[in-house]
Amino acid sequence: MVKLAQPSSDTAAITRLVSSRAGVTARYFGSSGLAWHALRLPCNGAADCEAVLQRLRADRGAFEFVELDERKLIVKP
């Protein structure tokens, strides 16, 4: 989840921004208003995932907050 420094509803632009800053190809997942957006970011293992998140967190001009969405998904059989 990212909170944009400049809120936007342009999902394609948000996906490009996150992809370029993270260094991986992001996939847009959804939003909670104009500031908070959920994206899927591919990574291989905990260290790689942390590096991706750190690259996003380093860009304070684009992102106010970057955090993992660690909610549990309940799937009914």
Secondary structure as GFF3:
##gff-version 3
##sequence-region A 1 77
A	DSSP	beta_strand	2	4	.	.	.	ID=ss1
A	DSSP	alpha_helix	11	22	.	.	.	ID=ss2
A	DSSP	beta_strand	27	32	.	.	.	ID=ss3
A	DSSP	beta_strand	36	40	.	.	.	ID=ss4
A	DSSP	alpha_helix	45	58	.	.	.	ID=ss5
A	DSSP	beta_strand	63	66	.	.	.	ID=ss6
###
